[in-house]
Amino acid sequence: DVAARLRALGHDPELVVISTVGDRVTDRAFTDVGSFGVFVRELESALLEGAIDAAVHSYKDVPSRMPQGLVIAAVPERVDVADVLLVRRDAVAAEHGGLPLADGARVGTSATRRRALLLDARPDLALGLLRGNVPTRVRSLSEGRFDAIVLAAAGLARLARADGEHRLTLGDDITAVRLDPAVFVPAPSQGAIAVQVRESGLAVRSAIAPLDDQSCRRAIQAERAALYLAEGGCTLPFGAWCSVASDGTLTLVAALGLEDGSVARSVAVGEDPQAVASIAWDELSRGVHA
């Protein structure tokens, strides 16, 4: 929790809750709501207007092109990057391996990336629109609208740690399957938090700087650079995940859904985030134009 860590450093942050378009519109796919950034625009406006001094985002919601005058002051250590498949026990089919779903199972998701990866692995699946906050999505599964849904592990873990009525507990009728991020490639910067501030706010930037994790920032830089090259966001079926070895070597895995329903994949290894992203995207591009 960013506020708790700032308090531990001797600061006294005031929390301001701001509702965004992405939070309010829950009956349509992201592609129908608007361009990438539906979860961050109002917070960025509040920053630029001086109504708040820092905004805490799920980094995967932040567009690759940021408004002038704003910067990411810190990227705290990352939690689990993976997606999780939640399956009703009566729809589990272990013989299908990584996606243990019965033939023709109904799966809820709103992300084009997840749709592409699901159908590439299992063309038999029936996919449906899944929106709303995490408890609402899990409820749609428990009530039988879907046989399975796909959610980010980070969001599930956060709610599992929440207090009181905000805590999320999965029923005995639901099985959770962690999807290997090297295969079911996550959204760029999934599982990471971005603390955004005004570029001119030197005192705020200095206060937040100790929260930054350099290893995590390098991995995110590679993933975001690949996203920038793809020129995409929520509407692009694109995934990128960068792991960092103990010696600092970066390994970037990328995936792009193609118009024919297949998924192009690439892996790049190196030291420089930008260079690794370029290598991965060049390899993906060859797959697109093959």
C-alpha positions, 0 to 999 in steps of 0.5 A, a space after each residue: 500500500 503506497 499510503 502506508 509506505 509513505 507514512 512509514 517514511 514519516 509523511 502524512 498522505 491524504 487519500 482522495 478517491 476518484 471514480 473513472 470512466 472505466 469504473 463507471 461503465 460496466 456494461 460494455 467492452 473496453 473497445 466500446 468505452 473509448 481509447 486506452 486510458 479509461 481508468 486513468 484520465 480523471 486522475 491525470 486531470 486532477 494531477 494537472 489541475 493540482 487537485 492531487 499531488 500523486 496518483 496511484 495506478 495499476 500500471 497496465 492501465 496507463 497509456 504508453 503516451 503520457 500527458 506532458 508535465 506528468 512523470 512516473 515517480 516510482 514503480 514499487 516492487 511487483 506482485 504476481 504478473 500472471 492471469 488466473 483462470 477461475 473455473 466452476 468445479 463442474 466445468 473442470 477437465 484436467 485432461 486439457 492441461 494448461 486450460 483445464 476446461 470442458 469442451 465448449 466451456 463458456 469463458 468470461 473476459 473483456 480483454 482482447 489479449 485474453 480472448 486471443 490467447 484463449 481461442 489460440 489454445 482452445 478454439 472450442 471455447 465460447 467467450 462472453 463479455 465480462 465487466 465490473 469490479 472483481 467481486 462482481 465478476 466472481 459473482 457472475 461465475 458463481 451464479 452460472 453466467 460462465 463456466 470460467 473467467 480470467 482475472 489478474 492474480 494481483 487483483 485477486 490477491 489484493 482482495 483476499 488480503 482486504 479487511 471486513 466486507 471488502 475481502 473476497 473469498 472464493 467458494 468451494 465450487 470454484 477452482 483457481 488455476 494460475 496461468 503460466 505467464 510465459 505461455 498465457 502472456 500477461 498485459 504489459 506491466 500487469 501486477 505493477 503499480 505506477 505512482 504518477 506525479 507532476 514533473 515540476 513537483 520536486 518535493 513530491 517526487 523526492 518523497 516518493 522516490 524511495 518507493 521505487 524498485 529498480 529491477 521492477 522498473 527495468 522490466 516494466 520499461 522493456 514491456 512498455 517499450 514493446 507496447 509503444 512499438 505495438 502502438 496499442 492499449 486495451 484494444 490490442 491483443 498484445 501481451 508482454 512479460 519481462 523477467 529479470 535474472 539475478 545477474 540483471 539479464 532481461 528476458 522478454 516474452 511477447 505475444 500478438 493476436 493476429 487477424 486469422 485467429 492465431 497468436 505470434 510469439 517472440 522471446 528476446 534476451 539482453 541487458 537494455 530494456 529498449 533494445 530487448 523490446 525492439 528485438 522482440 517486436 521485430 520478431 513479432 512483426 515478421 510473424 505478422 507479415 509472414 
